[in-house]
């Protein structure tokens, strides 16, 4: 029976500061590192034994994966890093304080930017301090200037189908360390959640989600490992 484990990175510095992060590379906090280590200990205690791993190219997800694997004694596992698993790009909101943004634009507008399915935030302006065009990890990639959840799903799901699903079909237990919105894309697909309902789904940091899958990779069961 194929098994897929999803984990959102531990608390990041900008999670702590309540800032829009998106594609900007922010490290985990001390608390976030502890969350990652605890997730690894929990997986080990519950007998979860991944055989291959995927993550984004963002530090907070990579570090979360490494800490969890170290806690499990499985740092030797193969890991694939790919930008398709990155967080949603928050465009012109990147780096802004969420409370200050709500005060400036109104709670309702910020809610639309954050939680609507297909309305992206304003695009990142050229020359912004958060411009990633010279970041070597994105060389040759058409970096988005903003993304809705719909846009994020449009890049995550083809990557899942082409790179991750074959590993599951080969009988491997797959661990993915990624981000709130890239993981919401996968949960929406695997659990058949509607466009309207996915906007209300929150994925907490550092809490492994387990999918027990059928051979055709449809979901038999989804649960938080901490609840088992």
C-alpha positions in Angstrom: 0.0 0.0 0.0 1.7 3.3 -1.1 2.1 5.8 1.6 2.7 9.6 1.3 3.8 11.9 4.2 3.4 15.6 3.9 5.1 18.1 6.3 4.9 21.8 6.2 8.2 23.4 7.2 8.7 24.4 10.9 8.0 28.0 11.9 10.0 30.5 9.8 11.3 33.9 10.9 8.7 35.6 8.8 5.9 33.4 10.2 7.0 34.7 13.6 7.0 38.3 12.3 3.7 37.9 10.6 5.0 38.8 7.1 4.1 37.6 3.7 6.9 35.3 2.6 6.2 33.4 -0.6 9.3 32.7 -2.7 11.6 34.8 -0.5 14.2 32.6 1.3 13.7 32.8 5.0 15.2 30.4 7.6 13.4 28.5 10.3 13.3 29.9 13.9 14.6 28.0 16.9 11.0 26.9 17.4 10.7 25.8 13.8 13.8 23.7 14.1 12.4 22.1 17.2 9.1 21.4 15.3 11.0 19.7 12.5 13.0 17.5 15.0 9.9 16.6 16.9 8.2 15.6 13.6 11.1 13.3 12.8 10.9 11.7 16.3 7.2 11.2 16.0 7.5 9.5 12.6 10.2 7.2 14.0 8.1 6.4 17.0 5.1 5.6 14.8 7.0 3.4 12.5 6.9 5.7 9.5 9.9 4.8 7.3 10.2 6.9 4.2 12.4 5.6 1.4 12.6 8.7 -0.8 12.1 12.4 -0.2 11.1 15.6 -2.1 11.3 19.2 -1.1 11.4 22.7 -2.5 14.5 24.8 -3.1 13.7 27.0 -0.1 15.8 26.9 3.0 13.0 26.5 5.5 11.6 23.4 3.8 15.1 21.9 3.1 16.2 22.4 6.7 12.9 21.0 8.1 13.4 17.9 6.0 17.1 17.5 7.1 16.3 17.9 10.8 13.4 15.4 10.6 15.5 12.9 8.8 18.3 13.3 11.3 15.9 12.7 14.1 14.8 9.5 12.3 18.3 8.3 11.6 17.6 8.5 7.9 19.7 11.4 6.6 21.1 8.9 4.0 17.8 8.9 2.1 17.7 10.3 -1.5 16.3 13.8 -1.7 15.0 15.6 -4.8 14.8 19.4 -4.5 12.6 21.2 -7.1 11.2 24.7 -7.4 7.8 23.4 -8.4 7.2 22.6 -4.7 8.0 26.2 -3.6 5.5 28.2 -1.7 3.0 30.3 -3.6 4.5 33.6 -4.8 2.9 36.5 -2.9 3.9 39.1 -5.5 3.9 42.7 -4.3 2.9 41.6 -0.8 6.2 39.8 -0.2 7.9 41.1 2.9 4.9 43.1 4.1 3.5 42.9 7.6 0.1 41.3 7.4 -1.5 43.5 10.0 -0.2 46.7 8.5 -1.3 45.5 5.0 -4.8 44.9 6.3 -4.8 48.4 7.9 -3.8 49.9 4.6 -6.0 48.0 2.2 -8.7 46.7 4.4 -9.3 43.3 5.9 -11.6 42.2 3.1 -9.1 42.9 0.3 -6.3 41.2 2.2 -8.6 38.2 2.8 -9.2 38.0 -1.0 -5.5 38.1 -1.7 -4.7 35.5 0.9 -7.7 33.1 0.6 -9.4 33.4 -2.7 -8.8 30.5 -5.1 -8.0 32.4 -8.2 -7.3 36.1 -7.3 -3.6 36.8 -7.1 -2.0 39.6 -5.1 -0.6 42.6 -7.0 2.5 41.6 -9.0 6.0 42.2 -7.6 7.4 45.4 -9.1 10.6 45.4 -11.2 13.6 46.3 -9.1 11.9 45.2 -5.9 14.4 44.2 -3.1 12.6 40.8 -3.3 13.4 40.3 -7.0 14.8 36.8 -7.5 15.9 37.2 -11.1 19.6 37.0 -10.1 19.2 34.1 -7.7 21.2 31.1 -9.2 18.7 28.5 -8.0 16.2 30.0 -10.5 18.5 30.3 -13.5 16.6 29.6 -16.7 13.2 29.6 -14.8 10.4 32.0 -15.7 9.9 33.3 -12.2 6.3 34.4 -11.5 5.7 37.9 -10.3 2.6 36.8 -8.4 0.5 33.6 -7.9 -3.0 32.7 -6.8 -3.6 29.3 -5.2 -5.0 28.2 -8.6 -1.6 29.2 -10.2 0.3 27.3 -7.5 -1.8 24.2 -8.2 -1.1 24.5 -11.9 2.7 24.0 -11.3 2.6 21.6 -8.3 0.2 19.0 -9.7 2.1 18.3 -13.0 5.3 17.9 -11.0 3.5 15.5 -8.6 2.2 13.4 -11.5 5.5 13.3 -13.4 8.0 12.9 -10.6 6.4 11.9 -7.3 3.5 9.6 -8.4 5.9 7.1 -10.2 7.8 6.7 -6.9 4.6 5.9 -5.1 3.5 3.5 -7.8 6.9 1.8 -7.5 6.0 1.0 -3.9 8.1 3.6 -2.2 7.1 5.6 0.9 7.5 9.2 0.0 8.1 12.1 2.4 7.5 15.7 1.0 8.7 18.7 3.0 7.2 21.8 1.5 4.9 24.8 2.2 1.4 25.7 3.2 0.1 26.4 -0.3 2.1 23.8 -2.3 0.9 21.2 0.2 -2.7 22.5 0.0 -2.4 21.9 -3.8 -1.6 18.2 -3.1 -4.3 17.8 -0.4 -6.9 19.3 -2.7 -6.0 16.8 -5.4 -5.7 13.7 -3.3 -8.7 14.4 -1.1 -11.0 15.8 -3.9 -11.6 19.1 -2.1 -13.6 21.7 -4.0 -12.2 25.1 -5.1 -14.3 26.8 -2.5 -13.5 24.6 0.4 -9.7 24.4 -0.1 -9.5 28.1 0.7 -10.4 27.4 4.3 -7.9 24.5 4.8 -5.0 25.4 7.1 -1.9 23.2 7.3 0.0 23.7 10.6 3.8 23.8 10.7 5.7 20.7 11.6 2.8 18.3 11.7 3.2 15.2 9.5 0.1 14.4 7.4 -0.1 10.8 6.3 -1.9 9.5 3.2 -2.6 5.8 3.0 -3.1 5.3 -0.7 -4.7 2.7 -2.9 -2.6 1.2 -5.7 -4.1 3.7 -8.2 -3.0 6.4 -5.8 -6.5 7.5 -4.7 -6.6 8.3 -1.0 -7.8 5.6 1.4 -7.2 7.7 4.4 -5.7 11.1 5.5 -4.7 11.8 9.0 -2.3 13.8 11.2 0.2 11.4 12.6 0.0 13.1 16.0 -3.6 11.9 16.3 -2.7 8.3 15.9 
